[in-house]
């Protein structure tokens, strides 16, 4: 591999900055963590660092969103999973955090508070700019090694991801190491036709990725579900009322342009399910009225998409088809995942929600590669060089030339 791994370092007694991605789904009513998959993924690397002094850092949610919280509950979950005391500090770069880091002993683990409490972590920088941020300037002198194990955030140029490896020896954690190795192997055997199934809610990121996937020969058919499916149906004029989402005119305009540029690539739902007083009501898309909230795909759409999946050489699916957490709106997500699992294609499933769904439906063993990463994995498949991977490769080159 071009990047260094934990096996390249003597870790005993070292103070390690470990960037993970513990960005978990949060119940908006109770503010409790409703899915712990990403915290569970951190355990493997933490166990490889049991002789070091480890400072764990992650973000949670986006500023202004309901899932933007502190990390105190994450510390409790991590403590339970690790079966040992986890120190926690309600601070990121201040004196309290610095003192806790300095006082760590071998084998101890400290979890910092939400990285996005620091304004700098909410912006993208060049690597050198990131290295000059207050976060990196203050904290880097306290560490011997930077370990990056947050593949779901690998497409972000935030200080915690690209700044620390600019000034410290840096390597991949176990998750990133495995993701890169597995994906490189999969992409060497991937064959056409490439069928991409996209759902989820991060529409602007998805629009950019779709264009790159098509241009780089990674998307012969794009099957749309979820909020991005609604955006494309609005662009087609099949949903005739505003969706009420951020930057709606802009994203609908971009979707319209993509349809015009690649008219034979996209498939959008023909029937859907809405919520009427808690009940599932199925209808043709043309029957939608102002105020109807689409919660799932209908059976005709699932059947049509499943036929295209069955004829694929490679299938990539990211983002649920609807509110699968509600049993009466799980039909689309379950149906599409079952079709992917039963296909003869090379199969890749992406994102925390679908990872949970695979486990729920007992389909995980039938998938070639499963990743909790969403947007990062989509961009990786386009052939884009992800900021985290680039930072790790450059850190490895620097380390090897100095050794």
C-alpha positions in Angstrom: 0.0 0.0 0.0 1.0 3.6 -0.6 0.0 4.6 2.9 1.6 3.5 6.2 -0.3 1.4 8.7 -0.1 0.8 12.4 2.2 -2.1 11.7 4.9 0.3 10.5 5.3 1.9 14.0 6.4 1.1 17.5 3.3 2.3 19.4 4.3 1.6 23.0 4.3 4.7 25.1 3.4 7.0 22.2 0.8 9.7 22.5 -1.5 9.1 19.5 -4.1 11.4 17.9 -6.8 9.0 16.6 -9.3 10.6 14.2 -12.4 8.3 13.9 -15.9 8.9 12.6 -18.4 8.3 15.4 -21.0 10.5 13.7 -24.0 8.4 14.8 -27.8 8.7 14.2 -29.4 10.6 17.1 -33.0 10.3 18.1 -34.3 13.9 17.9 -36.8 13.4 20.7 -34.5 11.9 23.3 -31.1 13.0 21.9 -29.9 9.4 22.6 -27.7 7.6 20.1 -29.9 5.3 18.0 -27.3 3.4 16.1 -23.8 2.6 17.4 -22.2 1.0 14.3 -19.6 3.7 13.8 -18.5 3.6 17.4 -18.2 -0.2 17.1 -15.9 0.2 14.1 -13.4 2.2 16.2 -12.8 -0.7 18.5 -10.4 -2.7 16.2 -8.0 0.2 15.9 -8.2 1.1 19.6 -7.3 -2.5 20.5 -4.2 -2.2 18.3 -3.2 0.9 20.3 -3.6 -0.7 23.8 0.0 0.1 24.7 -0.2 3.7 23.6 -1.8 6.9 25.1 -4.8 7.5 22.8 -6.7 10.7 22.2 -9.9 9.9 20.2 -11.4 12.7 18.2 -14.6 12.8 16.1 -17.4 15.1 14.9 -21.1 14.6 15.5 -23.7 16.2 13.3 -23.6 19.6 11.6 -23.9 23.0 13.3 -27.5 23.9 13.4 -28.8 20.4 12.8 -30.7 18.3 15.5 -27.9 15.7 15.6 -25.3 18.3 16.6 -24.4 17.3 20.1 -21.6 16.8 22.6 -19.8 13.4 22.8 -20.6 12.4 26.4 -23.0 9.7 25.3 -20.4 8.4 22.8 -18.0 8.1 25.7 -20.5 5.9 27.6 -21.1 3.7 24.6 -17.4 3.4 23.9 -16.7 2.5 27.5 -19.3 -0.3 27.4 -17.9 -1.7 24.1 -14.2 -1.5 25.3 -14.9 -2.9 28.8 -12.6 -0.3 30.3 -12.7 3.3 31.6 -12.8 6.0 28.9 -11.8 9.5 30.0 -13.9 12.3 28.5 -13.4 16.0 28.4 -15.9 18.7 27.5 -13.3 20.5 25.5 -11.3 20.2 22.2 -8.4 22.6 22.0 -8.5 24.5 25.3 -6.4 24.1 28.5 -8.7 21.4 29.9 -8.2 19.2 26.9 -4.4 19.9 26.7 -4.0 19.0 30.4 -5.9 15.8 30.0 -3.7 14.8 27.0 -0.5 15.6 28.9 -1.6 13.5 31.9 -2.5 10.4 30.0 -0.8 7.1 30.9 0.0 4.1 28.7 -3.1 2.2 27.9 -5.5 5.1 28.7 -8.0 6.5 26.2 -9.3 10.1 26.2 -12.3 11.1 24.1 -12.4 14.8 23.1 -15.7 16.7 22.7 -17.3 17.2 19.3 -14.6 18.6 16.9 -17.1 20.8 15.2 -17.3 22.9 18.4 -14.2 24.4 16.9 -15.2 26.8 14.1 -12.2 25.7 12.0 -13.5 22.1 11.8 -16.6 23.3 9.9 -14.5 24.5 6.9 -12.4 23.0 4.2 -8.7 24.0 3.7 -5.7 23.2 1.7 -3.4 20.9 3.6 -0.9 23.6 4.5 -3.8 26.0 5.6 -5.2 23.2 7.8 -1.8 22.6 9.4 -1.7 26.3 10.3 -5.1 26.3 12.1 -5.3 26.9 15.8 -6.5 23.4 16.3 -3.5 21.8 14.7 -1.0 24.3 16.0 -2.1 23.9 19.6 -2.6 20.1 19.7 0.0 18.7 17.3 2.9 19.4 19.7 1.3 17.0 22.2 1.3 14.0 19.9 3.9 11.5 18.5 1.6 10.0 15.8 -1.6 10.8 13.9 -3.8 7.8 13.0 -6.6 8.4 10.5 -9.5 5.9 10.7 -12.5 8.0 9.6 -13.1 6.8 6.1 -16.7 8.2 6.0 -15.0 11.7 6.4 -12.2 11.0 3.9 -13.6 13.4 1.3 -13.4 16.4 3.7 -10.4 18.7 3.9 -10.9 19.5 7.6 -8.0 20.3 10.0 -8.4 17.1 11.9 -8.2 15.1 8.7 -5.5 16.8 6.6 -3.8 19.2 9.0 -2.3 16.8 11.5 -0.7 14.4 8.9 1.1 17.5 7.5 3.1 18.0 10.6 3.1 14.6 12.3 4.0 11.0 11.2 0.7 9.6 10.1 -0.8 6.2 9.2 -4.1 4.6 8.4 -6.1 2.9 11.1 -7.5 -0.6 10.6 -10.8 0.5 8.9 -9.1 2.9 6.4 -6.5 0.3 5.7 -9.1 -2.4 4.9 -11.4 0.0 3.0 -8.6 1.0 0.6 -7.3 -2.5 0.1 -10.7 -4.0 -0.5 -11.9 -1.3 -2.8 -8.8 -1.3 -4.9 -9.3 -5.1 -5.4 -13.0 -4.7 -6.2 -12.4 -1.9 -8.7 -9.9 -4.1 -10.6 -12.6 -6.7 -11.2 -15.6 -4.4 -11.6 -17.3 -4.8 -14.9 -20.1 -3.2 -16.9 -22.9 -2.5 -16.8 -22.5 -0.4 -13.7 -25.8 0.2 -11.9 -25.8 2.9 -9.2 -28.7 3.1 -6.7 -28.7 6.4 -4.9 -30.9 7.6 -2.0 -30.3 9.6 1.1 -30.6 13.3 1.8 -27.2 15.0 1.0 -28.4 16.2 -2.4 -25.6 18.7 -3.5 -22.9 16.2 -2.8 -24.7 13.5 -4.7 -25.3 15.7 -7.7 -21.5 16.3 -8.1 -20.7 12.7 -7.6 -23.3 11.5 -10.1 -21.7 13.5 -12.9 -18.2 12.2 -12.1 -19.5 8.6 -11.9 -21.1 8.9 -15.4 -18.1 10.7 -16.9 -15.7 8.1 -15.6 -17.7 5.1 -16.9 -18.9 4.1 -13.4 -22.6 4.6 -14.0 -24.4 3.1 -16.9 -27.8 3.3 -15.0 -28.5 5.6 -12.1 -31.6 4.5 -10.1 -32.8 7.3 -7.8 -34.7 7.0 -4.5 -35.1 9.1 -1.4 -34.8 12.9 -1.4 -32.5 12.9 -4.4 -35.2 11.0 -6.3 -37.7 13.6 -5.3 -35.4 16.4 -6.6 -35.1 14.6 -10.0 -38.9 14.1 -10.2 -39.3 17.8 -9.5 -36.8 18.6 -12.3 -38.9 16.3 -14.6 -42.0 18.2 -13.7 -43.5 15.0 -12.2 -43.7 16.5 -8.7 -45.5 19.8 -9.2 -45.0 21.5 -5.9 -41.9 22.8 -3.9 -40.1 20.2 -1.8 -39.2 22.7 0.9 -35.5 21.8 1.0 -32.4 24.0 1.2 -31.1 25.5 -2.1 -34.1 23.9 -3.9 -34.0 26.0 -7.0 -30.2 25.4 -7.4 -30.3 21.6 -6.9 -33.4 21.1 -9.1 -31.7 23.2 -11.9 -28.6 21.0 -11.7 -30.7 17.8 -11.8 -32.5 19.1 -14.8 -29.2 19.8 -16.5 -28.0 16.3 -15.8 -31.1 14.7 -17.2 -30.7 16.8 -20.4 -27.0 15.8 -20.7 -27.5 12.1 -20.0 -31.2 11.4 -20.9 -30.8 7.6 -21.0 -29.0 7.1 -17.7 -31.5 8.1 -15.0 -34.5 6.1 -13.7 -36.9 7.8 -11.2 -39.8 6.3 -9.3 -43.1 5.7 -11.0 -45.0 4.9 -7.8 -44.4 5.8 -4.2 -45.9 5.5 -0.7 -47.0 8.4 1.4 -47.9 8.6 5.1 -51.6 9.3 5.7 -52.4 9.4 9.4 -49.7 6.8 10.1 -50.9 4.5 7.3 -49.0 3.5 4.2 -50.8 4.7 1.1 -49.4 3.8 -2.3 -50.0 5.8 -5.4 -48.7 6.8 -8.9 -46.3 9.7 -8.7 -48.7 11.7 -10.9 -51.3 11.5 -8.1 -49.2 13.4 -5.6 -50.8 16.5 -4.1 -49.3 19.5 -2.3 -48.3 18.5 1.2 -47.9 14.8 0.5 -44.7 13.5 2.0 -43.0 10.6 0.2 -41.9 7.9 2.7 -41.1 5.0 0.4 -41.0 3.5 -3.1 -44.0 1.6 -4.5 -44.0 -2.0 -5.8 -43.7 -1.1 -9.6 -40.6 1.0 -9.0 -39.0 -1.8 -6.9 -39.8 -4.3 -9.6 -38.3 -2.2 -12.4 -35.2 -1.3 -10.4 -34.7 -4.9 -9.4 -34.7 -6.0 -13.1 -31.9 -3.5 -13.8 -29.9 -4.7 -10.8 -30.3 -8.3 -11.9 -28.6 -7.5 -15.2 -25.7 -5.5 -13.7 -22.0 -6.4 -13.7 -21.4 -4.1 -10.8 -23.9 -2.6 -8.3 -23.3 0.2 -6.0 -26.1 1.3 -3.6 -25.9 4.2 -1.2 -28.7 5.7 0.9 -32.0 4.2 2.0 -35.1 4.3 -0.3 -37.3 5.7 2.4 -38.0 5.7 6.1 -37.1 2.1 6.5 -36.9 2.5 10.3 -40.7 2.6 10.2 -41.8 -1.0 9.4 -44.6 0.0 7.0 -42.2 2.1 5.0 -39.3 -0.4 4.8 -40.6 -2.1 1.6 -38.4 -0.2 -0.9 -35.1 -0.4 1.1 -35.6 -4.1 1.9 -36.6 -4.9 -1.6 -33.7 -3.2 -3.3 -31.1 -4.6 -0.8 -32.6 -8.1 -1.4 -32.2 -7.6 -5.1 -28.6 -6.5 -4.7 -27.8 -9.4 -2.4 -29.3 -11.9 -4.9 -27.6 -10.5 -7.9 -24.6 -12.1 -9.6 -22.8 -8.7 -9.8 -19.9 -7.3 -7.8 -21.8 -5.6 -5.0 -20.9 -2.6 -2.8 -23.2 -1.2 -0.1 -22.4 2.2 1.3 -23.6 4.3 4.3 -24.5 3.8 7.9 -28.2 3.5 7.3 -27.9 0.7 4.7 -25.3 -1.1 6.8 -27.8 -1.2 9.7 -30.5 -2.3 7.2 -28.4 -5.2 5.9 -27.9 -6.4 9.4 -31.6 -6.1 10.2 -32.6 -8.1 7.1 -29.8 -10.7 7.4 -28.3 -9.9 4.0 -24.8 -8.8 5.0 -23.1 -12.1 4.1 -24.2 -11.9 0.5 -22.5 -8.5 -0.2 -19.0 -8.2 -1.6 -18.1 -5.0 0.2 -19.9 -3.1 3.0 -18.8 0.4 4.1 -20.4 2.8 6.6 -18.9 5.6 4.4 -21.4 7.4 2.2 -20.2 10.4 0.2 -16.5 9.5 0.6 -17.1 6.1 -1.0 -19.1 7.5 -3.8 -16.3 9.9 -4.6 -13.7 7.2 -4.2 -15.5 5.1 -6.9 -15.4 8.1 -9.3 -11.6 7.9 -9.2 -11.3 11.1 -7.2 -8.2 11.3 -4.9 -9.8 11.8 -1.5 -8.1 14.4 0.7 -7.5 12.0 3.6 -5.9 9.4 1.3 -3.8 12.1 -0.3 -2.7 13.3 3.1 -1.8 9.8 4.2 0.2 9.1 1.0 2.2 12.3 1.3 2.9 11.6 5.0 4.1 8.1 4.1 6.4 9.5 1.4 7.9 12.1 3.8 8.3 9.4 6.6 10.0 6.9 4.3 12.4 9.5 2.9 13.4 10.6 6.4 13.9 7.0 7.7 
